[in-house]
């Protein structure tokens, strides 16, 4: 990847709070990876994380509803 491409990925998380993006940026072989491969990885991983959070939200909402 070029430095511009790495900077693009870094710009997705300017505060450095997303562990998935940070993990990618810390990979010592990042410069040798293709931009497309890295973006595919990020899209897949972040989508999985989103699905997990949605499921957790549904479960917590259902639990809260049942308690009331």
VENZICOR-V835444 format. One record per backbone hydrogen bond with DSSP energy under -1.0 kcal/mol. NH is the residue of the N-H (numbers start at 1). CO is the residue of the C=O. If there is no record, write none. Layout:
# VENZICOR-V835444
nh:NH co:CO
nh:NH co:CO
This chain:
# VENZICOR-V835444
nh:6 co:2
nh:7 co:3
nh:8 co:4
nh:9 co:5
nh:10 co:6
nh:11 co:7
nh:12 co:9
nh:13 co:10
nh:16 co:13
nh:22 co:18
nh:23 co:19
nh:24 co:20
nh:25 co:21
nh:26 co:22
nh:27 co:24
nh:30 co:27
nh:32 co:29
nh:33 co:30
nh:38 co:34
nh:39 co:35
nh:40 co:36
nh:41 co:37
nh:42 co:38
nh:43 co:39
nh:44 co:40
nh:45 co:41
nh:46 co:42
nh:47 co:43
nh:48 co:44
nh:49 co:45
nh:50 co:46
nh:51 co:47
nh:52 co:48
nh:53 co:49
nh:54 co:50
nh:55 co:51
nh:56 co:52
nh:57 co:53
nh:58 co:54
nh:59 co:55
nh:60 co:56
nh:61 co:57
nh:62 co:58
nh:63 co:59
nh:64 co:60
nh:65 co:61
nh:66 co:62
nh:67 co:63
nh:68 co:64
